[in-house]
Amino acid sequence: MDIDWDLALTSLWPLIQGGLMGTIPLSLASMALGLVLALLVALMRLSSNKLASGIARAYVSVIRGTPLLVQLFVIFYGLPSIGLTIDPWPSAIIAFSLNVGGYAAEIIRAAILSVPRGQWEAGHTIGMSRTLALRRIILPQAARVSVPPLSNTFISLVKDSSLASLILVSELFRQAQEIAAFSQQFMLLYIEAAAVYWVICLVLSAGQSRLEKRLDRYVAH
Amino acid sequence: MSHTDPAPVLTVEGLRKSFGDNEVLRSIDLSVTSGGVVALVGPSGSGKTTVLRSLNGLEIPDAGRITFDGGPVVNFGSGAAKRELAALRDRSAMVFQHYNLFPHKTVLENVIEGPVQVQRRPKADAVRDAEELLGRVGLAEKKDQYPHELSGGQQQRVGIVRALALRPTLLLFDEPTSALDPELVGEVLSVIKELADEGWTMVLVTHELAFAREVATEVVFMDGGVVVEHGPPETVLRNPREERTRRFVHRLLHPF
């Protein structure tokens, strides 16, 4: 197979643009919203209120038990038939946030449970309410524990965001598909897209290591 | 000089608590006078730690009453409200067996957390107080270190300072030296002794009978969820009236 180096070079910028304008903002927005949702769901699951924990449990079960692609299609192609039409970008962000919310909720719940009970008691003995102890004592320690698994969630999300190409969001993979269809250089474009994804994920992994080191300063080695 | 007993700072009446079928407290009465040092001793499972934790709202008894002079009066059994548990914690502070320092905060941050975040005292005041207290237990130069960088004895001294910084009426110690290496026990006990000499009111659960004899104004011997006998340390620890107390003291003094 001859490699069309010209095409490889001229297509690189559109792919990077797809990453910078599509994949990365889509992933960041979905992760941020998803984490807020996940914290809420984790606290609901840990709550002694049966209704709240039941709702949270059902939500996590549905999200984890159905394919992300199906969730995305329900929102973008399904909802219009009940009169609710959502544009591609918001559809993608909603689907991905809901998905992250389900997975990250379990991570955050486990991280909160991993903080020893004595830490809650120490918070209470200095007069803290549950909410204050959670915020000042428990969550900072849970954050340290949950950084590696949450980073995995984020890296998965970056890759899964390529599914948004199927609802016409012009992100990285969509760009690759369009150029490939036009030039008929499928192998070249898809390998190139894979390479750009890989570089993004390498950068994210490096960021994860730095964050872990920063949070590690109070942990014994 | 008056010989009338000072009014109790704390009165405990009829405290009961079960964990499932296991009745760990069967009606406990207790009182602590101002400046008094009450040592709770007894075999493990006797309920002494449960009594201590109840005073700090960390355990909720099934029945009974805890009264602090000047409030609160907390009646258990009718579902003690969160507000009442919080009121108990306003008056007392606990020093834990395993220190339970906040690992993500420096020594100084551990100490000022309660005063600043809960008691809303100005940070500068809280820091000044904390530094003064840390200096008194010989840890002034450790203030910016994290707990894992300290020895067990140092961590427990920070635990004591964290409790002191809240300016509680009553200090509670839950086996403060039993997690420590033997050579570190002395430094912690001498801090507690100093506090007793300064007139702090405290209740401590301990297995250190020699220490209890030296600092306690009253020793309470518990077994099987009841107070078997209580009184001055010379009496309870040297000439116990009850056979159970005698056996316990003998076993601790002559383990072999």
Interface residues (C-beta under 8 A of the other chain):
Chain A: P116 G118 Q119 E121 A122 H124 T125 I126 G127 M128 S129 L132 R136 I137 P140 Q141 R144 R217 Y218 V219 A220
Chain B: N56 G57 L58 K82 L85 A86 R89 D90 A93 M94 F96 H98 N100 L101 F102 P103 H104 K105 E113 G114 Q117 V118 Q119 Y146 P147 H148 R162 A163 L166
